[in-house]
């Protein structure tokens, strides 16, 4: 291997370890050896150290054995220019670098400078990890690019970022070149950054690169079922599952070489525009380890080639960039050309199935009313988007499923902001998109192309009518609302007893091999993204996909919600690890969980009830664990009696833990979640004879933060769980 790279990586490791020693010493002097230390709102302690060494760092003194491990990794590696001609020595130096950098960054949270500053975001919390993890599962995020340094100029930085976004990749940014960082170049150009746009600036110092590799380590722990300390499986998982690479731009110093060596441990190659020696043999990385002197205008394509990424992009006929990376884009009022709907004007979207092929002309797009160029700049306008669909396999039940995709389809166009659905929509088009030639007809082009691309197996023709005439929109809204009400009633009337078939979802088995989600009319998928109708539609679309029909078969236990053929299906599709599944109990044979659940319910024994917490709640809960810690116990395909993962809507289901007492057991939930579900909870409670305003009897974090405080509140409001039979 290259003498220059090996020597530089080892020198860089020695420098960073010395820096970590000094930082740790200063922090202990200021805060004391017993000072608590963490990356905020994360459940994996200090993640690279935890995942590779199995050490739980909870206080500053816990870093001392880590420093000893760093010294041991470098014990036989000279700090001078002596060439050690083995890749293994450089890789060890790289891993020691990562441990040392985690120490530095963790200490910065205690004594500064704070890693979260201005555009810099610091460590990703576990809410973000869980939210974004599903994108790595379903392939909408094929991997990530870790950019260190800076591009030759701002225009090149923007073009590079856009290319990576168009490939659906996340872009993690750290480090600088001669004082200038890639993220600062994007900020100068007014590019929106953050997790929503997949452009994530971790920190300006090279030590912030550990947040990207820490994210990869946590992904293996959270979704891959990898145990702490099992470094071989963790690194192997990342090599095979997380398709990432390092893009090093500009001058490369010793510290950057050391970080590149650390990334190669994960199987992440380094590609640079700088003329340095290369490491081309395959082995740890899929192809080459270090590829150099790549022209910056070709570097994105080269990175994808070297990492072995398979990118599938549907060509959308619009004059702006189109990618899921733009789904989180926000358009401020001062940047918008026009807006539609919101609270100021009528707006709706409706998908309609047509019975006859003659009623739909495929690809026809009509604008009924003013086009974009005819609308006053900065104005708010009415809009009605009607999508008419014919398909030999199309069914009325599929209408809301396809209609719901309009939100995602339009949001993925750069310069288009979309919120809401049905008759509560809000759309903005930016001034920049209008300058690029964007028109309302492109809404239709996007919807037509994406429906054919993703749902071509059930539809044959799509035509789109976009109404902007206020009188016409007002005329059409009542019919649209009647269609919405009919759909809701159709789903509301469905019960688990009214169908003979349920649907599976095994989408997350790549992360949780023993998990099978069983979706029934009254129990949506854990992630909240699939209900029974969605499962049926998905099976129609892809008969060999992860959503398979399950014949219920004979009832094994009606109260628990067990059926003979459902149990057989679960047993066969969990590698014969899970023998039984209860749809209505969190105590007896509860369903496994993957890691993508919206909520977790956990028993509160002293309250004779349960608490429910959603993934957006970052604080401690009355059961003594944060959501992230609970997720580590419940996820990964585990069966954990007393705990279940589930969707938000399942809380309002008639079948919500029916075998264990149902909704009457709910004693605590975060205030925001409780308010979001208030109407549904109160309606179901009245149906169960629990009185009016049952949600007011459910404690939240403003009322109770411990189990004892929950019980005290329950006694005050006479919560029904206090008089129910014990859960066990």
C-alpha positions as CSV (number, residue, x, y, z in Angstrom):
1,X,0.0,0.0,0.0
2,X,1.0,3.7,-0.3
3,X,3.8,4.8,2.1
4,X,2.5,8.3,2.0
5,X,-1.1,7.4,3.0
6,X,-0.1,4.9,5.7
7,X,2.4,7.3,7.2
8,X,0.0,10.3,7.1
9,X,-2.9,8.3,8.6
10,X,-0.7,7.1,11.5
11,X,0.7,10.6,12.1
12,X,-2.8,12.0,12.0
13,X,-4.0,9.4,14.5
14,X,-1.2,10.3,16.9
15,X,-2.1,14.0,16.6
16,X,-5.8,13.5,17.3
17,X,-5.2,11.1,20.2
18,X,-2.9,13.7,21.8
19,X,-5.7,16.3,21.3
20,X,-8.2,13.9,22.9
21,X,-5.9,13.4,25.9
22,X,-5.6,17.2,26.4
23,X,-9.4,17.8,25.9
24,X,-10.3,15.0,28.3
25,X,-7.9,16.3,30.9
26,X,-9.2,19.8,30.7
27,X,-12.8,18.7,30.9
28,X,-12.2,16.5,34.0
29,X,-10.4,19.5,35.7
30,X,-13.5,21.7,35.0
31,X,-16.3,19.2,35.5
32,X,-14.9,16.3,37.6
33,X,-14.4,12.7,36.8
34,X,-18.0,11.8,37.6
35,X,-19.6,14.4,35.3
36,X,-22.3,12.8,33.1
37,X,-21.5,12.7,29.4
38,X,-23.6,11.9,26.4
39,X,-24.5,12.9,22.9
40,X,-27.9,14.5,23.6
41,X,-31.1,12.4,23.1
42,X,-29.2,9.2,22.0
43,X,-29.7,5.8,23.5
44,X,-26.4,4.2,22.4
45,X,-24.1,6.0,24.8
46,X,-21.1,7.2,22.8
47,X,-22.0,5.1,19.7
48,X,-18.7,4.1,18.0
49,X,-17.1,3.3,21.3
50,X,-20.2,1.5,22.4
51,X,-20.6,-0.5,19.2
52,X,-17.0,-1.4,18.7
53,X,-15.8,-1.9,22.3
54,X,-19.0,-2.6,24.2
55,X,-18.2,0.1,26.7
56,X,-21.0,2.2,28.2
57,X,-19.6,5.7,28.6
58,X,-21.8,7.5,31.1
59,X,-19.3,9.8,32.9
60,X,-16.0,11.3,32.0
61,X,-14.0,8.7,34.0
62,X,-15.4,6.1,31.6
63,X,-13.3,7.6,28.8
64,X,-10.1,6.6,30.5
65,X,-10.1,2.9,29.4
66,X,-11.0,4.2,25.9
67,X,-7.9,6.3,25.9
68,X,-5.9,3.2,26.9
69,X,-7.5,1.3,24.0
70,X,-6.4,4.1,21.7
71,X,-2.8,3.9,22.9
72,X,-2.9,0.1,22.6
73,X,-4.0,0.3,19.0
74,X,-1.0,2.6,18.3
75,X,1.4,0.8,20.6
76,X,3.5,-0.7,17.8
77,X,2.9,2.0,15.3
78,X,5.6,4.7,15.2
79,X,4.5,8.3,15.1
80,X,7.4,9.4,12.8
81,X,7.6,8.9,9.1
82,X,8.7,5.2,9.4
83,X,6.8,3.3,6.8
84,X,4.8,0.3,8.2
85,X,3.9,-1.6,5.0
86,X,0.6,-3.2,6.2
87,X,-2.9,-1.9,5.7
88,X,-3.9,-3.4,9.1
89,X,-1.7,-0.9,11.0
90,X,-3.3,2.1,9.1
91,X,-6.8,0.6,9.8
92,X,-6.0,0.3,13.5
93,X,-4.8,3.9,13.5
94,X,-8.0,4.9,11.8
95,X,-10.2,3.2,14.5
96,X,-8.2,4.8,17.3
97,X,-8.8,8.1,15.6
98,X,-12.6,7.6,15.7
99,X,-12.5,6.7,19.4
100,X,-10.4,9.8,20.1
101,X,-12.7,12.1,18.1
102,X,-15.8,10.9,20.0
103,X,-14.0,11.8,23.2
104,X,-13.2,15.3,21.8
105,X,-16.7,15.9,20.5
106,X,-18.4,14.6,23.7
107,X,-16.2,16.9,25.8
108,X,-17.2,19.8,23.6
109,X,-20.8,19.3,24.7
110,X,-19.6,19.8,28.3
111,X,-17.1,22.7,28.1
112,X,-17.4,24.0,24.5
113,X,-17.3,25.0,21.9
114,X,-20.7,23.5,21.5
115,X,-21.0,21.3,18.4
116,X,-24.4,22.7,17.7
117,X,-23.7,26.3,16.5
118,X,-25.1,28.2,13.6
119,X,-25.5,25.9,10.6
120,X,-23.8,23.0,12.4
121,X,-26.1,20.3,13.9
122,X,-23.8,18.0,15.9
123,X,-24.9,14.5,16.8
124,X,-28.2,13.2,15.3
125,X,-30.6,12.2,18.1
126,X,-32.5,8.9,18.1
127,X,-35.7,10.4,16.8
128,X,-33.9,11.3,13.6
129,X,-32.2,7.9,13.5
130,X,-35.5,6.1,13.7
131,X,-37.3,8.4,11.2
132,X,-34.5,8.2,8.7
133,X,-33.7,4.5,9.2
134,X,-36.9,3.4,7.3
135,X,-35.5,5.2,4.2
136,X,-32.4,3.0,4.2
137,X,-34.8,0.0,4.6
138,X,-37.1,0.7,1.7
139,X,-34.3,2.0,-0.6
140,X,-35.5,5.6,-0.9
141,X,-32.1,6.5,0.6
142,X,-29.6,4.1,-1.1
143,X,-26.7,5.4,1.1
144,X,-24.8,8.5,2.2
145,X,-21.9,10.7,1.1
146,X,-19.5,11.9,3.8
147,X,-18.0,15.1,2.4
148,X,-14.9,16.5,4.1
149,X,-13.2,19.7,3.0
150,X,-14.5,22.2,0.5
151,X,-15.2,22.5,-3.3
152,X,-13.1,24.7,-5.5
153,X,-15.9,27.3,-5.5
154,X,-19.5,27.8,-4.4
155,X,-21.0,27.0,-7.7
156,X,-19.2,23.6,-7.8
157,X,-20.3,22.9,-4.2
158,X,-24.0,23.6,-5.1
159,X,-23.8,21.5,-8.3
160,X,-22.2,18.6,-6.4
161,X,-24.8,18.7,-3.6
162,X,-27.6,18.8,-6.1
163,X,-26.2,15.8,-8.0
164,X,-26.1,13.8,-4.8
165,X,-29.6,14.8,-3.8
166,X,-30.9,13.8,-7.2
167,X,-29.4,10.3,-6.5
168,X,-31.5,10.3,-3.3
169,X,-28.3,10.1,-1.2
170,X,-27.8,11.8,2.2
171,X,-24.9,14.2,2.3
172,X,-23.1,14.4,5.7
173,X,-20.6,17.3,5.9
174,X,-17.6,17.8,8.3
175,X,-14.2,19.4,8.2
176,X,-12.8,22.3,6.1
177,X,-10.1,23.2,3.6
178,X,-8.0,26.2,4.6
179,X,-10.8,27.5,6.8
180,X,-13.6,27.0,4.4
181,X,-16.2,24.2,4.7
182,X,-18.4,22.7,2.0
183,X,-21.5,23.4,4.2
184,X,-20.5,27.1,4.4
185,X,-20.3,27.2,0.6
186,X,-23.9,25.9,0.4
187,X,-25.0,28.4,3.1
188,X,-23.5,31.2,1.1
189,X,-25.5,30.1,-1.9
190,X,-28.7,30.0,0.1
191,X,-29.1,26.3,-0.1
192,X,-31.5,24.8,2.5
193,X,-29.7,22.3,4.7
194,X,-30.9,19.9,7.4
195,X,-32.3,16.4,7.7
196,X,-35.4,17.4,5.7
197,X,-33.3,18.1,2.6
198,X,-30.7,15.3,3.2
199,X,-27.9,17.9,3.4
200,X,-26.6,17.5,6.9
201,X,-23.8,19.8,8.2
202,X,-22.4,18.0,11.3
203,X,-19.5,20.3,12.2
204,X,-16.6,22.4,10.8
205,X,-13.8,20.5,12.5
206,X,-12.7,17.2,11.1
207,X,-13.5,15.5,14.4
208,X,-17.2,16.0,13.5
209,X,-16.8,13.3,10.9
210,X,-17.5,10.8,13.7
211,X,-21.2,11.8,13.7
212,X,-21.5,10.2,10.2
213,X,-19.8,7.0,11.2
214,X,-21.6,7.0,14.5
215,X,-24.9,7.2,12.6
216,X,-23.8,4.1,10.6
217,X,-22.8,2.2,13.8
218,X,-26.2,3.1,15.4
219,X,-28.0,1.9,12.3
220,X,-26.4,-1.5,12.7
221,X,-27.4,-1.6,16.4
222,X,-30.9,-0.3,15.9
223,X,-32.0,-2.0,12.8
224,X,-29.5,-4.8,12.2
225,X,-29.8,-6.6,15.5
226,X,-26.1,-6.2,16.0
227,X,-25.0,-6.4,19.7
228,X,-22.7,-3.8,21.4
229,X,-19.1,-4.9,21.3
230,X,-19.6,-7.1,18.2
231,X,-17.3,-5.0,16.1
232,X,-16.9,-7.6,13.4
233,X,-20.7,-7.9,12.7
234,X,-21.1,-4.1,12.9
235,X,-18.4,-3.4,10.4
236,X,-19.6,-6.2,8.2
237,X,-23.1,-4.9,8.3
238,X,-22.0,-1.5,7.3
239,X,-19.9,-2.9,4.5
240,X,-22.8,-4.9,3.1
241,X,-25.9,-2.8,4.0
242,X,-25.0,0.9,4.3
243,X,-23.7,2.1,1.0
244,X,-21.6,5.1,2.0
245,X,-18.4,6.7,0.8
246,X,-16.1,9.6,1.8
247,X,-15.7,12.4,-0.7
248,X,-12.6,14.3,0.2
249,X,-12.4,17.7,-1.5
250,X,-9.3,20.0,-1.5
251,X,-6.1,19.6,0.4
252,X,-5.8,16.5,2.5
253,X,-3.8,16.7,5.8
254,X,-2.8,14.0,8.2
255,X,-6.0,14.2,10.2
256,X,-8.1,13.7,7.1
257,X,-6.0,10.7,6.2
258,X,-6.6,9.2,9.6
259,X,-10.3,9.7,9.3
260,X,-10.3,8.1,5.9
261,X,-8.5,5.1,7.4
262,X,-11.3,4.9,10.0
263,X,-13.9,4.9,7.3
264,X,-12.2,2.2,5.3
265,X,-12.8,-0.1,8.4
266,X,-16.5,0.2,7.6
267,X,-16.0,-0.6,4.0
268,X,-16.5,3.0,3.0
269,X,-14.0,4.0,0.3
270,X,-12.5,7.5,0.0
271,X,-12.6,9.4,-3.3
272,X,-10.8,12.7,-3.8
273,X,-10.1,15.4,-6.3
274,X,-6.6,15.7,-5.0
275,X,-3.6,14.1,-6.7
276,X,-2.4,11.6,-4.1
277,X,-1.3,8.0,-4.2
278,X,-4.2,5.5,-4.5
279,X,-5.0,2.2,-2.8
280,X,-6.7,0.2,-5.5
281,X,-6.8,-3.5,-4.5
282,X,-10.2,-4.8,-3.4
283,X,-10.8,-6.3,0.0
284,X,-12.4,-4.4,2.8
285,X,-14.2,-2.0,0.4
286,X,-16.3,-3.3,-2.4
287,X,-13.9,-2.1,-5.0
288,X,-10.9,0.3,-4.5
289,X,-10.1,1.8,-1.0
290,X,-8.7,5.2,-2.1
291,X,-9.3,6.7,-5.5
292,X,-7.6,10.0,-6.3
293,X,-7.3,12.9,-8.7
294,X,-10.9,12.6,-9.9
295,X,-12.2,15.7,-11.8
296,X,-14.7,17.4,-9.5
297,X,-17.4,17.5,-12.1
298,X,-17.1,13.7,-12.4
299,X,-16.6,12.9,-8.7
300,X,-20.2,12.0,-7.9
301,X,-20.5,9.5,-10.6
302,X,-17.1,8.0,-9.7
303,X,-18.1,7.7,-6.0
304,X,-21.2,5.8,-7.0
305,X,-19.2,3.5,-9.2
306,X,-16.5,2.8,-6.6
307,X,-19.0,2.1,-3.8
308,X,-21.0,-0.2,-6.1
309,X,-24.2,1.7,-5.6
310,X,-27.3,0.8,-7.7
311,X,-29.2,4.0,-8.3
312,X,-32.6,3.9,-10.0
313,X,-34.0,7.2,-11.1
314,X,-37.2,7.7,-13.0
315,X,-36.9,10.5,-15.5
316,X,-39.6,13.1,-14.8
317,X,-40.3,15.6,-17.6
318,X,-40.0,18.8,-15.5
319,X,-37.6,21.7,-15.8
320,X,-36.4,21.5,-12.2
321,X,-34.5,18.8,-10.3
322,X,-36.6,15.9,-9.0
323,X,-35.7,13.7,-6.1
324,X,-36.9,12.6,-2.6
325,X,-34.2,14.8,-1.3
326,X,-36.4,17.8,-2.0
327,X,-39.4,16.5,-0.1
328,X,-38.5,18.4,3.1
329,X,-37.9,21.7,1.3
330,X,-39.6,24.7,2.7
331,X,-40.5,27.8,0.6
332,X,-40.8,31.0,2.5
333,X,-43.4,33.6,1.5
334,X,-40.7,36.0,0.3
335,X,-39.3,33.3,-2.0
336,X,-42.6,32.1,-3.5
337,X,-44.1,32.8,-6.9
338,X,-47.6,31.8,-5.9
339,X,-49.4,29.6,-3.4
340,X,-52.6,27.5,-3.5
341,X,-55.1,26.5,-0.9
342,X,-53.9,26.9,2.7
343,X,-56.4,28.5,5.1
344,X,-57.0,31.4,2.7
345,X,-58.4,29.7,-0.4
346,X,-60.2,26.5,-1.4
347,X,-58.0,23.6,-2.4
348,X,-58.5,19.8,-2.8
349,X,-57.1,16.7,-4.4
350,X,-59.2,13.7,-5.6
351,X,-58.3,10.5,-7.3
352,X,-61.2,8.9,-9.2
353,X,-61.5,5.5,-10.7
354,X,-63.2,5.3,-14.1
355,X,-65.0,2.2,-15.2
356,X,-64.4,2.6,-19.0
357,X,-61.1,2.9,-20.9
358,X,-62.8,5.5,-23.2
359,X,-63.2,7.9,-20.3
360,X,-59.5,8.4,-19.8
361,X,-56.9,9.6,-22.3
362,X,-53.5,8.6,-20.9
363,X,-51.2,11.5,-20.4
364,X,-53.8,14.2,-21.0
365,X,-53.3,17.2,-18.7
366,X,-55.8,20.0,-18.6
367,X,-55.5,23.3,-16.9
368,X,-59.0,24.7,-16.3
369,X,-58.4,28.3,-15.3
370,X,-55.3,30.5,-15.2
371,X,-51.8,29.0,-15.6
372,X,-48.9,29.9,-13.3
373,X,-47.7,32.7,-15.5
374,X,-51.2,34.3,-15.4
375,X,-51.4,34.4,-11.6
376,X,-50.3,37.5,-9.7
377,X,-46.9,37.1,-8.0
378,X,-47.2,36.4,-4.3
379,X,-50.9,35.7,-4.6
380,X,-53.0,32.9,-2.9
381,X,-55.2,31.0,-5.2
382,X,-57.8,28.2,-5.3
383,X,-56.8,24.8,-6.8
384,X,-58.5,21.4,-7.4
385,X,-56.4,18.5,-8.7
386,X,-58.5,15.7,-10.1
387,X,-56.7,12.5,-11.2
388,X,-58.8,10.2,-13.3
389,X,-57.6,6.6,-13.5
390,X,-58.5,3.6,-15.5
391,X,-57.0,0.1,-14.9
392,X,-58.1,-3.4,-15.4
393,X,-56.9,-4.2,-11.9
394,X,-58.0,-0.9,-10.4
395,X,-60.5,-0.9,-7.5
396,X,-62.4,1.8,-5.7
397,X,-60.5,0.9,-2.5
398,X,-57.3,1.9,-4.2
399,X,-58.4,5.5,-4.8
400,X,-57.3,6.9,-1.4
401,X,-54.0,5.0,-1.6
402,X,-53.1,6.6,-5.0
403,X,-54.5,10.0,-4.0
404,X,-52.3,10.0,-0.9
405,X,-49.2,9.8,-3.0
406,X,-49.8,13.2,-4.6
407,X,-48.3,14.8,-1.5
408,X,-45.0,12.9,-2.0
409,X,-45.0,13.1,-5.7
410,X,-45.3,17.0,-5.9
411,X,-43.0,17.5,-2.9
412,X,-40.1,15.8,-4.6
413,X,-39.9,18.6,-7.2
414,X,-37.3,21.2,-6.3
415,X,-39.1,24.5,-5.7
416,X,-42.5,22.9,-4.9
417,X,-43.9,22.8,-1.3
418,X,-46.9,20.6,-0.5
419,X,-48.7,20.0,2.7
420,X,-52.0,18.2,3.6
421,X,-54.3,16.1,1.6
422,X,-57.9,15.8,0.6
423,X,-59.6,19.2,1.0
424,X,-56.9,20.7,3.3
425,X,-54.0,21.3,0.9
426,X,-51.4,24.0,0.8
427,X,-49.0,24.3,-2.2
428,X,-46.3,26.8,-2.9
429,X,-44.2,27.2,-6.0
430,X,-40.9,29.1,-5.7
431,X,-39.8,32.1,-7.8
432,X,-36.7,30.1,-8.8
433,X,-38.9,27.2,-10.1
434,X,-41.0,29.6,-12.1
435,X,-37.8,31.2,-13.6
436,X,-36.7,27.7,-14.6
437,X,-39.9,27.3,-16.6
438,X,-42.1,25.4,-14.1
439,X,-45.8,25.4,-14.9
440,X,-49.0,24.0,-13.5
441,X,-49.0,21.4,-16.3
442,X,-45.9,20.0,-14.7
443,X,-48.0,19.0,-11.7
444,X,-49.9,16.8,-14.0
445,X,-46.7,15.5,-15.7
446,X,-45.3,14.5,-12.3
447,X,-48.5,12.7,-11.2
448,X,-48.9,10.9,-14.5
449,X,-45.2,9.7,-14.6
450,X,-45.0,8.6,-11.0
451,X,-48.3,6.8,-10.9
452,X,-47.3,4.8,-13.9
453,X,-43.8,4.2,-12.4
454,X,-45.0,3.0,-9.0
455,X,-48.5,1.6,-9.7
456,X,-48.3,0.5,-13.3
457,X,-49.4,-3.0,-12.4
458,X,-52.9,-1.9,-11.4
459,X,-53.5,1.0,-13.7
460,X,-53.4,1.5,-17.5
461,X,-54.3,5.2,-18.0
462,X,-54.0,8.4,-16.1
463,X,-55.3,11.8,-16.9
464,X,-55.0,14.9,-14.7
465,X,-57.3,18.0,-14.5
466,X,-56.0,21.0,-12.6
467,X,-58.7,23.5,-11.7
468,X,-57.7,27.1,-10.8
469,X,-61.0,28.8,-11.6
470,X,-62.4,29.7,-8.2
471,X,-66.0,29.1,-9.3
472,X,-65.2,25.7,-10.7
473,X,-63.3,24.7,-7.6
474,X,-66.2,25.8,-5.4
475,X,-68.5,23.7,-7.5
476,X,-66.4,20.6,-7.3
477,X,-65.5,20.6,-3.6
478,X,-68.8,19.2,-2.3
479,X,-68.6,16.1,-4.5
480,X,-65.0,15.6,-3.4
481,X,-66.0,15.8,0.3
482,X,-68.8,13.3,-0.3
483,X,-66.2,10.9,-1.8
484,X,-63.9,11.3,1.2
485,X,-66.8,10.6,3.6
486,X,-67.8,7.4,1.6
487,X,-64.2,6.1,1.8
488,X,-64.0,6.7,5.5
489,X,-67.2,4.9,6.1
490,X,-66.0,2.0,4.0
491,X,-62.9,1.6,6.1
492,X,-64.7,2.4,9.4
493,X,-67.2,-0.4,8.8
494,X,-64.5,-3.0,8.3
495,X,-63.6,-5.1,11.3
496,X,-61.2,-7.9,11.8
497,X,-64.2,-10.3,11.9
498,X,-65.5,-9.0,8.5
499,X,-62.6,-10.3,6.4
500,X,-61.1,-13.7,6.0
501,X,-57.7,-12.4,5.0
502,X,-55.1,-10.3,6.7
503,X,-51.8,-8.9,5.1
504,X,-48.2,-9.3,6.2
505,X,-45.5,-6.8,5.9
506,X,-41.9,-8.0,5.9
507,X,-40.3,-4.9,4.5
508,X,-38.1,-4.5,7.6
509,X,-36.8,-8.1,7.7
510,X,-33.5,-7.0,6.4
511,X,-33.1,-5.2,9.7
512,X,-35.2,-7.4,11.9
513,X,-35.1,-10.9,10.5
514,X,-37.6,-12.4,13.0
515,X,-40.2,-9.6,12.6
516,X,-43.5,-10.1,10.7
517,X,-46.0,-7.3,10.8
518,X,-49.6,-8.6,10.6
519,X,-52.0,-5.9,9.3
520,X,-55.7,-6.3,10.0
521,X,-58.6,-3.8,9.4
522,X,-58.4,-2.8,13.0
523,X,-54.6,-2.9,13.5
524,X,-52.6,-0.8,11.1
525,X,-48.9,-1.5,10.5
526,X,-46.5,-0.5,13.2
527,X,-45.0,2.3,11.1
528,X,-48.4,3.9,10.5
529,X,-47.7,3.9,6.8
530,X,-49.8,0.8,5.9
531,X,-53.4,-0.1,6.7
532,X,-55.3,-3.2,5.6
533,X,-56.4,-1.6,2.3
534,X,-52.8,-0.5,1.6
535,X,-51.6,-4.0,2.2
536,X,-54.1,-5.4,-0.3
537,X,-53.2,-2.7,-2.8
538,X,-49.5,-3.4,-2.4
539,X,-50.1,-7.1,-3.0
540,X,-52.0,-6.3,-6.2
541,X,-49.2,-4.1,-7.3
542,X,-46.4,-6.6,-6.4
543,X,-47.7,-10.1,-5.8
544,X,-44.2,-11.3,-4.8
545,X,-43.5,-8.3,-2.6
546,X,-43.4,-7.9,1.2
547,X,-47.2,-7.6,1.6
548,X,-48.7,-11.1,1.3
549,X,-52.2,-12.2,2.0
550,X,-52.7,-14.4,5.2
551,X,-55.8,-16.6,5.4
552,X,-56.9,-16.4,9.0
553,X,-58.0,-20.0,9.4
554,X,-59.6,-21.3,12.5
555,X,-59.8,-19.2,15.6
556,X,-57.3,-20.2,18.3
557,X,-58.2,-17.6,20.9
558,X,-60.8,-14.9,20.1
559,X,-59.9,-12.7,23.1
560,X,-56.2,-12.7,22.4
561,X,-56.6,-12.4,18.6
562,X,-54.9,-15.6,17.5
563,X,-55.7,-17.6,14.4
564,X,-54.4,-21.0,13.3
565,X,-53.1,-20.0,9.8
566,X,-51.8,-16.6,11.0
567,X,-49.7,-18.4,13.6
568,X,-48.4,-20.8,10.9
569,X,-47.5,-17.9,8.6
570,X,-45.6,-16.1,11.4
571,X,-43.8,-19.2,12.4
572,X,-42.7,-20.0,8.8
573,X,-41.7,-16.4,8.0
574,X,-39.7,-15.7,11.1
575,X,-37.3,-18.5,10.5
576,X,-39.4,-20.7,12.8
577,X,-38.4,-18.4,15.7
578,X,-41.9,-17.1,16.7
579,X,-44.6,-19.7,17.2
580,X,-47.6,-17.6,18.1
581,X,-48.9,-14.0,17.7
582,X,-51.6,-12.2,19.6
583,X,-53.2,-9.3,17.7
584,X,-54.9,-7.9,20.8
585,X,-52.5,-8.4,23.7
586,X,-49.2,-6.9,24.9
587,X,-48.9,-9.5,27.6
588,X,-49.4,-12.8,25.9
589,X,-47.5,-13.5,22.7
590,X,-47.3,-9.8,21.6
591,X,-46.3,-9.1,18.0
592,X,-42.7,-8.5,17.3
593,X,-41.4,-5.0,16.4
594,X,-38.9,-3.9,13.8
595,X,-37.7,-0.5,14.8
596,X,-39.9,1.7,12.6
597,X,-42.9,1.9,14.9
598,X,-44.6,5.2,15.6
599,X,-45.3,4.5,19.2
600,X,-44.3,2.1,22.1
601,X,-46.7,1.1,24.8
602,X,-45.2,-0.1,28.1
603,X,-46.7,-1.4,31.3
604,X,-46.8,0.8,34.4
605,X,-47.3,-1.9,37.1
606,X,-48.1,0.5,40.0
607,X,-50.7,2.2,37.9
608,X,-52.2,-1.1,36.8
609,X,-52.1,0.4,33.3
610,X,-49.9,1.4,30.5
611,X,-48.2,4.4,29.0
612,X,-47.8,5.2,25.3
613,X,-44.9,7.3,23.9
614,X,-44.3,8.3,20.3
615,X,-40.9,8.6,18.7
616,X,-41.0,12.4,18.6
617,X,-41.0,12.6,22.4
618,X,-37.3,12.9,23.5
619,X,-37.6,13.1,27.2
620,X,-37.8,10.5,30.0
621,X,-41.0,8.6,30.5
622,X,-42.7,7.3,33.7
623,X,-41.4,3.8,33.0
624,X,-37.9,5.1,33.6
625,X,-36.8,4.9,29.9
626,X,-36.7,7.3,27.0
627,X,-38.2,6.3,23.7
628,X,-34.7,5.5,22.3
629,X,-33.9,3.1,25.2
630,X,-37.4,1.4,24.9
631,X,-36.8,1.0,21.2
632,X,-33.6,-0.8,21.8
633,X,-35.5,-3.4,23.9
634,X,-38.6,-3.7,21.9
635,X,-37.2,-3.5,18.3
636,X,-35.1,-5.8,16.3
637,X,-37.8,-8.5,16.0
638,X,-38.0,-9.1,19.8
639,X,-41.0,-10.5,21.6
640,X,-41.2,-8.4,24.8
641,X,-44.3,-9.1,27.0
642,X,-45.5,-5.9,28.6
643,X,-44.2,-3.8,25.7
644,X,-45.4,-3.4,22.1
645,X,-44.6,-1.1,19.2
646,X,-47.6,0.2,17.2
647,X,-49.0,3.0,15.1
648,X,-50.7,6.1,16.5
649,X,-54.0,5.2,15.1
650,X,-54.0,1.8,16.8
651,X,-54.6,3.6,20.1
652,X,-58.1,4.6,18.9
653,X,-58.9,1.1,17.6
654,X,-61.6,-1.0,19.2
655,X,-59.0,-3.8,19.3
656,X,-56.3,-1.8,21.1
657,X,-54.9,-4.3,23.6
658,X,-58.4,-5.6,24.0
659,X,-57.3,-8.8,25.8
660,X,-55.5,-6.7,28.5
661,X,-58.3,-4.2,29.2
662,X,-58.1,-1.9,26.1
663,X,-58.2,1.8,26.1
664,X,-59.1,2.0,29.8
665,X,-55.6,1.0,30.6
666,X,-54.0,4.1,29.1
667,X,-52.8,6.3,31.9
668,X,-50.0,8.5,30.4
669,X,-49.0,9.8,27.0
670,X,-47.0,12.9,25.8
671,X,-49.1,16.0,25.7
672,X,-48.6,16.5,22.0
673,X,-49.6,13.0,21.1
674,X,-52.6,13.1,23.4
675,X,-53.9,16.3,21.8
676,X,-53.3,14.9,18.3
677,X,-55.5,11.9,19.1
678,X,-57.9,13.6,21.6
679,X,-61.1,13.4,19.4
680,X,-60.5,9.8,18.5
681,X,-59.7,8.7,22.0
682,X,-62.7,10.5,23.5
683,X,-65.1,9.1,20.9
684,X,-63.9,5.5,21.5
685,X,-64.0,6.0,25.3
686,X,-67.6,7.1,25.1
687,X,-68.4,4.0,23.1
688,X,-66.8,1.9,25.8
689,X,-68.7,3.6,28.6
690,X,-65.7,5.4,30.0
691,X,-67.5,8.8,30.1
692,X,-66.9,12.0,28.3
693,X,-63.4,13.6,27.9
694,X,-61.5,10.4,28.9
695,X,-58.4,12.0,27.4
696,X,-58.4,14.4,30.4
697,X,-57.8,11.4,32.7
698,X,-54.6,10.5,30.9
699,X,-51.6,12.1,32.4
700,X,-48.9,13.7,30.4
701,X,-45.4,15.1,31.0
702,X,-46.8,18.4,32.3
703,X,-48.7,16.5,35.0
704,X,-46.6,13.5,35.9
705,X,-43.0,12.5,35.1
706,X,-42.7,9.4,37.3
707,X,-44.9,6.4,37.8
708,X,-45.7,7.5,41.4
709,X,-46.9,10.9,40.0
710,X,-49.0,9.1,37.4
711,X,-50.8,7.0,40.2
712,X,-51.3,10.2,42.2
713,X,-53.0,11.9,39.3
714,X,-55.1,8.8,38.5
715,X,-56.5,8.8,42.1
716,X,-57.3,12.4,41.7
717,X,-59.3,11.9,38.5
718,X,-60.6,8.4,39.4
719,X,-59.0,6.7,36.4
720,X,-60.8,3.4,35.7
721,X,-57.6,1.4,35.5
722,X,-57.3,1.7,39.3
723,X,-60.4,-0.6,39.8
724,X,-59.7,-3.1,37.0
725,X,-58.3,-6.6,37.5
726,X,-54.5,-6.8,37.5
727,X,-52.9,-6.9,34.1
728,X,-50.9,-10.0,35.1
